[in-house]
């Protein structure tokens, strides 16, 4: 069973290390944060344009699903960005604190 998944691992350790880094860097490329009201963790996909008036999609771990919200305000603090949104599903205002 040794070498089943990466049969070339022993012959090419640098190639194996590079492949491992590439595989692990894919899904983890999101901005992580919290809903300041509920304390639930949220993820916003990397590359999402966060600006006032834009609708963003985020994963709400508290609800266990993706949600969308209209960005109504943004404030930047040391190391975090507070994003005020109107959640389209719950129809309530939420503040997401996103770590930079």
Residue pairs with C-beta under 8 A, 6 or more apart in sequence:
3 9
3 10
6 16
6 19
8 15
8 16
9 16
29 45
29 46
30 43
30 44
30 45
30 46
30 59
31 43
31 44
31 45
31 46
31 48
31 98
31 99
32 41
32 42
32 43
32 98
32 99
33 41
33 42
33 43
33 44
33 80
33 83
33 96
33 97
33 98
33 99
34 40
34 41
34 42
34 96
34 97
35 41
35 42
35 60
35 62
35 94
35 95
35 96
35 97
36 82
36 94
36 95
36 96
36 97
37 94
37 95
38 62
39 62
40 60
40 61
40 62
40 63
41 61
41 62
42 58
42 59
42 60
42 61
42 96
42 98
43 58
43 59
43 61
44 50
44 56
44 57
44 58
44 59
44 96
44 98
45 57
48 56
48 57
50 56
50 71
50 74
50 81
50 83
50 98
51 71
51 74
52 71
52 72
52 73
52 74
53 70
53 71
54 70
54 71
55 68
55 69
55 70
55 71
55 88
56 68
56 69
56 71
56 83
56 85
57 66
57 67
57 68
58 66
58 67
58 68
58 69
58 96
59 65
59 66
59 67
60 66
60 67
67 87
67 88
67 89
67 90
68 87
68 88
68 89
69 85
69 86
69 87
69 88
69 94
70 85
70 86
70 88
71 83
71 84
71 85
72 84
72 85
72 86
72 93
73 83
73 84
74 81
74 82
74 83
74 84
75 81
75 82
75 84
76 82
79 99
79 100
80 97
80 98
80 99
80 100
81 97
81 98
81 100
82 95
82 96
82 97
82 98
83 95
83 96
83 97
83 98
84 93
84 94
84 95
85 93
85 94
85 95
85 96
86 92
86 93
86 94
87 93
87 94
